[in-house]
Amino acid sequence: MQDNRKTVYWNANILTGADGKTTNIYFNALPKGRYRIVIEGWSENGSLLHSAYSYMNK
């Protein structure tokens, strides 16, 4: 069965440490290939945050 989901993991409550970094772990059962992670949110002062990363599932 093919998995056609656009969103594999969603967490609406990710907080960073004092250094501005965070670690999140999720299970990825998708087939081998390149995948894109998009992170969007707001800072404490209301600024929009956006980052995108790609990774290879081997």
ABEGO torsion letter per residue (X at the ends): XBBABABABBBABBBBBAAGBBBBBBBBABBBEBBBBBBBEBBAAGBBBBBBBBBBBX
